[in-house]
């Protein structure tokens, strides 16, 4: 299973599971990233941080640490 951090630009993936605990997991879910959600990776910064994605019709930038907690397929 891959994490969102490892996905290349232009790929669309589906969220399988969110790892992490408590406030961090809640913050990711509050952004609209939940199990079964489709995520399109728009851009990845040269050093990999941040990752710019499109989720539920809006654009979002995620830190590498947060992207690593999102397991995708």
C-alpha positions as CSV (number, residue, x, y, z in Angstrom):
1,X,0.0,0.0,0.0
2,X,1.3,3.5,-0.9
3,X,1.0,6.8,0.9
4,X,0.0,10.0,-0.7
5,X,3.5,11.3,-0.2
6,X,4.8,8.7,-2.8
7,X,2.3,9.5,-5.6
8,X,3.5,11.3,-8.7
9,X,2.0,14.4,-10.3
10,X,-1.0,13.8,-12.5
11,X,-2.2,10.6,-10.7
12,X,-5.6,10.2,-9.2
13,X,-5.9,7.9,-6.2
14,X,-8.5,6.8,-3.7
15,X,-8.0,7.0,0.1
16,X,-8.0,3.6,1.7
17,X,-7.1,4.5,5.3
18,X,-5.9,7.3,7.5
19,X,-3.2,6.6,10.0
20,X,-2.3,8.9,12.8
21,X,-4.1,9.7,16.0
22,X,-6.2,12.3,17.6
23,X,-6.0,15.9,16.5
24,X,-3.9,15.2,13.5
25,X,-6.3,12.6,12.1
26,X,-9.3,14.9,12.9
27,X,-7.6,17.8,11.0
28,X,-7.1,15.7,7.9
29,X,-10.7,14.5,8.0
30,X,-11.9,18.1,8.5
31,X,-10.2,18.9,5.2
32,X,-12.5,16.4,3.5
33,X,-10.0,13.6,3.2
34,X,-11.9,10.5,4.3
35,X,-11.9,6.8,3.3
36,X,-13.1,6.4,-0.3
37,X,-12.4,10.0,-1.3
38,X,-10.7,10.5,-4.7
39,X,-7.6,12.7,-4.7
40,X,-5.9,14.1,-7.7
41,X,-2.2,15.1,-7.2
42,X,-1.7,18.4,-9.0
43,X,1.9,19.4,-8.0
44,X,4.7,18.3,-5.9
45,X,7.3,20.8,-4.8
46,X,10.9,20.1,-5.8
47,X,11.8,18.8,-2.3
48,X,8.4,17.1,-1.9
49,X,7.0,19.6,0.6
50,X,4.2,20.6,0.1
51,X,2.0,18.4,-2.1
52,X,-0.8,20.2,-3.9
53,X,-3.9,18.1,-4.4
54,X,-7.5,18.5,-5.6
55,X,-10.1,17.0,-3.2
56,X,-13.9,17.2,-3.5
57,X,-13.5,20.0,-6.1
58,X,-11.2,22.3,-4.1
59,X,-7.4,22.7,-4.1
60,X,-5.4,21.8,-1.0
61,X,-1.7,21.9,0.0
62,X,-0.5,19.2,2.4
63,X,2.7,18.9,4.3
64,X,4.8,15.8,3.6
65,X,4.2,14.6,7.2
66,X,0.4,14.8,6.7
67,X,0.6,13.2,3.2
68,X,2.5,10.3,4.7
69,X,-0.5,9.5,7.0
70,X,-2.8,9.0,4.1
71,X,-2.8,5.5,2.7
72,X,-4.0,5.3,-0.9
73,X,-4.7,2.8,-3.7
